C-alpha cells in the first residue's frame, strides 16, 4: 500500500483581494485575480474558496505572469 499525497485545503484569504467579489472572468482564469487585466501569460495563485460569491466551491485563481503587484 502506497501513501497518498495530502491535498492542501483551499485558502480563504488572498491579501488585497475580496474573494467574495471575484468576477466571473477572474474565477475562470480569463482575467488576473489581482489587477483584473486580461491574461495572456499567467501564473497560478492557488486554490481559494469563500463563503459567498462565485468561489463557494474551491477554485484556482490566476494572476499576470509578471507580477502586477
C-alpha positions as a Markdown table, in Angstrom:
| # | Residue | x | y | z |
|---|---|---|---|---|
| 1 | Unk | 0.0 | 0.0 | 0.0 |
| 2 | Unk | 1.5 | 3.4 | -1.0 |
| 3 | Unk | 0.8 | 6.6 | 0.9 |
| 4 | Unk | -1.4 | 9.2 | -0.8 |
| 5 | Unk | -0.3 | 12.8 | -1.2 |
| 6 | Unk | -2.0 | 15.3 | 1.0 |
| 7 | Unk | -4.1 | 17.8 | -0.9 |
| 8 | Unk | -4.0 | 21.2 | 0.8 |
| 9 | Unk | -7.3 | 22.8 | 1.8 |
| 10 | Unk | -8.3 | 25.8 | -0.3 |
| 11 | Unk | -7.2 | 29.1 | 1.2 |
| 12 | Unk | -9.9 | 31.6 | 2.3 |
| 13 | Unk | -7.8 | 34.8 | 2.1 |
| 14 | Unk | -5.7 | 36.5 | -0.6 |
| 15 | Unk | -4.1 | 39.8 | 0.6 |
| 16 | Unk | -5.6 | 42.7 | -1.3 |
| 17 | Unk | -8.4 | 40.7 | -2.9 |
| 18 | Unk | -12.0 | 40.4 | -1.7 |
| 19 | Unk | -12.7 | 36.8 | -2.6 |
| 20 | Unk | -16.5 | 37.3 | -2.3 |
| 21 | Unk | -16.3 | 39.9 | -5.1 |
| 22 | Unk | -14.2 | 38.0 | -7.7 |
| 23 | Unk | -15.7 | 38.4 | -11.2 |
| 24 | Unk | -16.8 | 35.5 | -13.5 |
| 25 | Unk | -13.8 | 36.3 | -15.7 |
| 26 | Unk | -11.4 | 36.2 | -12.8 |
| 27 | Unk | -12.9 | 32.9 | -11.5 |
| 28 | Unk | -12.5 | 31.3 | -15.0 |
| 29 | Unk | -8.9 | 32.4 | -15.3 |
| 30 | Unk | -9.5 | 34.9 | -18.1 |
| 31 | Unk | -8.5 | 37.9 | -16.1 |
| 32 | Unk | -5.9 | 38.5 | -13.4 |
| 33 | Unk | -7.4 | 37.9 | -9.9 |
| 34 | Unk | -5.1 | 40.8 | -8.6 |
| 35 | Unk | -5.4 | 43.6 | -11.2 |
| 36 | Unk | -8.3 | 42.3 | -13.5 |
| 37 | Unk | -6.1 | 42.6 | -16.6 |
| 38 | Unk | -6.8 | 40.2 | -19.5 |
| 39 | Unk | -4.4 | 37.3 | -19.1 |
| 40 | Unk | -2.1 | 36.4 | -22.0 |
| 41 | Unk | 0.6 | 34.9 | -19.8 |
| 42 | Unk | -0.2 | 33.7 | -16.3 |
| 43 | Unk | 0.9 | 32.1 | -13.0 |
| 44 | Unk | -1.2 | 30.2 | -10.5 |
| 45 | Unk | -2.1 | 31.7 | -7.2 |
| 46 | Unk | -3.6 | 28.6 | -5.7 |
| 47 | Unk | -7.0 | 27.2 | -4.8 |
| 48 | Unk | -9.4 | 29.6 | -3.0 |
| 49 | Unk | -12.9 | 29.4 | -1.6 |
| 50 | Unk | -15.3 | 32.0 | 0.0 |
| 51 | Unk | -18.5 | 31.9 | 2.0 |
| 52 | Unk | -20.4 | 33.9 | -0.7 |
| 53 | Unk | -19.9 | 34.9 | -4.3 |
| 54 | Unk | -18.5 | 32.8 | -7.2 |
| 55 | Unk | -15.9 | 31.0 | -5.1 |
| 56 | Unk | -18.2 | 28.9 | -2.9 |
| 57 | Unk | -16.5 | 25.8 | -4.5 |
| 58 | Unk | -12.7 | 25.5 | -4.4 |
| 59 | Unk | -11.4 | 27.5 | -7.5 |
| 60 | Unk | -7.9 | 28.0 | -8.8 |
| 61 | Unk | -7.1 | 31.7 | -9.3 |
| 62 | Unk | -4.6 | 33.0 | -11.7 |
| 63 | Unk | -2.5 | 36.3 | -12.0 |
| 64 | Unk | -0.3 | 38.0 | -14.5 |
| 65 | Unk | 2.9 | 36.1 | -15.3 |
| 66 | Unk | 5.0 | 39.1 | -14.5 |
| 67 | Unk | 3.9 | 40.2 | -11.0 |
| 68 | Unk | 1.4 | 43.1 | -11.4 |
| 69 | Unk | 1.6 | 43.8 | -7.6 |
